[in-house]
Amino acid sequence: MRYAAIEPTGLLGTWELSRVVDDRLTGQRRDVHGTATLELETPDRVRWSEVGTMTWAGHAVPVTRTLYVDRLDDGWFVHFEDRRAFHPWSVGVRVDHPCGPDHYEGLIEAEGSPVVSWTVEWRAVGPEKDYVMTTLHSARRTARHAPD
């Protein structure tokens, strides 16, 4: 069963991360294995950090990414580390992110109550992009709960 009313504070902790990037232009598949950690920085800000290794065709490259999920007047919103806007935090609802000539459509879904796994899928299309990136977060190892 899927639950749409999940705030990022409901996902705090360290999760196993497994990502598949299906690049339709090159015909390549890239995999990322690592962890995603969601930590409460303030009652209105969650730091979302990813650390892992991307592998493909005999290559292995370390990868990292940090995002922030901030509570705004009209709900939660995801920002890049440099504070650029990314997309609204809307579990179960497709979101859009225009990026130059490219267009990204994303979807976050969560399973269980409490959440036992969650996925993020991005479809990117444009003059030089045509891929689907699907990330599964599972096996939460630690949880940092919001302060009362």
C-alpha positions in Angstrom: 0.0 0.0 0.0 1.3 3.5 -0.8 0.9 6.6 1.4 0.8 10.1 -0.1 0.9 12.2 3.1 4.6 11.5 4.0 6.7 14.5 5.1 10.5 14.3 4.8 10.7 14.2 8.6 9.0 10.8 8.4 12.0 9.4 6.5 14.8 10.5 8.8 17.7 8.1 9.1 20.1 6.2 6.9 18.8 4.1 4.1 20.4 1.6 1.7 20.3 3.3 -1.8 20.1 1.3 -5.0 19.8 3.4 -8.2 19.5 2.3 -11.9 20.1 4.9 -14.6 18.7 3.6 -18.0 20.2 5.8 -20.6 18.1 5.3 -23.8 20.4 7.5 -25.9 23.6 5.5 -25.3 21.9 2.2 -24.5 23.9 2.0 -21.3 22.8 1.1 -17.8 24.5 2.6 -14.8 24.0 1.4 -11.2 24.6 3.2 -8.0 24.9 1.5 -4.6 25.4 3.3 -1.4 23.4 5.2 1.3 21.1 8.1 1.6 20.9 9.9 5.0 18.1 12.3 5.9 19.0 14.4 8.9 17.0 17.1 10.7 19.0 20.3 10.7 16.2 22.4 12.1 12.5 21.8 12.5 12.0 23.2 9.0 15.0 21.8 7.2 16.1 18.2 6.3 19.6 17.5 4.9 19.4 14.7 2.3 22.9 13.3 1.6 23.8 10.5 -0.8 27.1 8.6 -0.9 27.8 5.7 -3.2 29.6 4.1 -6.1 28.4 4.3 -9.7 29.3 1.3 -11.9 29.0 0.6 -15.6 31.0 -1.2 -18.3 34.0 -2.0 -16.1 34.0 1.5 -14.4 33.5 2.3 -10.8 33.2 6.0 -9.7 32.4 7.4 -6.3 29.4 9.7 -6.3 27.9 12.1 -3.8 25.0 14.5 -3.7 23.4 16.8 -1.1 19.9 18.2 -1.3 17.9 20.1 1.3 14.2 19.8 1.9 12.8 23.0 3.4 9.4 23.7 4.9 8.0 26.8 3.2 4.7 28.5 3.8 2.9 26.3 1.2 4.6 23.0 2.1 8.0 21.2 1.7 10.3 22.0 -1.2 13.6 20.4 -2.3 16.6 22.6 -3.1 20.0 21.8 -4.5 23.0 22.2 -2.2 23.7 25.7 -3.8 20.1 26.7 -2.8 18.7 26.5 -6.3 15.0 25.3 -6.4 14.6 21.7 -7.5 10.9 20.6 -6.9 8.1 20.5 -4.4 8.1 17.5 -2.0 5.0 15.8 -3.1 4.9 12.1 -2.4 2.6 10.3 -4.8 2.3 13.3 -7.1 4.3 13.8 -10.3 6.5 16.9 -10.2 8.3 18.8 -13.0 11.8 20.3 -13.1 12.7 22.3 -16.2 16.4 22.5 -16.7 17.6 24.5 -19.8 16.4 22.6 -22.9 15.8 19.5 -20.9 12.7 18.5 -18.9 12.6 16.3 -15.8 9.5 14.6 -14.5 9.8 13.1 -11.0 7.8 10.9 -8.7 8.4 10.0 -5.0 6.5 7.0 -3.6 6.6 5.4 -0.2 5.5 2.1 1.1 4.4 1.0 4.6 3.3 2.7 7.7 5.7 3.3 9.1 7.6 3.7 5.8 9.7 0.6 5.0 10.9 1.7 1.6 10.6 4.7 -0.8 11.4 5.3 -4.4 12.3 8.3 -6.5 12.0 8.1 -10.2 13.1 10.8 -12.7 12.4 10.8 -16.5 14.7 13.2 -18.3 14.2 14.1 -21.9 15.8 16.8 -24.1 18.1 17.4 -27.0 20.9 15.4 -25.3 19.0 13.4 -22.7 16.7 10.5 -22.6 16.9 8.5 -19.5 15.0 7.0 -16.6 16.6 7.1 -13.2 15.0 5.0 -10.5 16.2 5.0 -6.9 15.1 2.6 -4.2 15.7 3.4 -0.5 15.3 0.4 1.7 16.5 -1.1 5.0 16.5 2.0 7.2 19.4 1.6 9.6 19.1 4.5 12.0 16.4 7.1 12.6 16.8 10.6 13.8 13.4 11.9 15.0 12.2 15.5 14.9 12.5 17.3 18.2 9.2 17.7 20.2 
